[in-house]
């Protein structure tokens, strides 16, 4: 009984594992991670979708909320000859996953809500990747 009482205080004051208390980053340029970036490149293959002028209202381990400008290429007739269209909008980053190559947790999903439709969409939701090497 005395041993059990001695173990309980140790469990209560033991620190959380580093992974449980760590910050959550976002992959912002396809190769690096950052907290509260001013821009995010979402389309790593061709650069056809990105945001800039981002301002973050909140940034927590499990969720980040901000707003900024979003730019998307219509890729007509091709992405090389397409036109970029711009909308203001709000972004929510959520979910987290561990990226071993950078030894960090990153947001796994983004939800974007535009102030008016961008290429026919008022909202988009998609997955975010670990940095490419």
Secondary structure, 3 states (H helix, E strand, C coil): CHHHHHHHHHHHHCCCCHHHHCCEEEECCCCCEECCCCCEECCCCCCCEEEEEEEEEEECCCEEEEEEEEEEECCCCCCCCCCEEEEEEEEEEEEEEEEHHHCEEEEEEEEEEEEEEECCEEEEEEECCCCCC
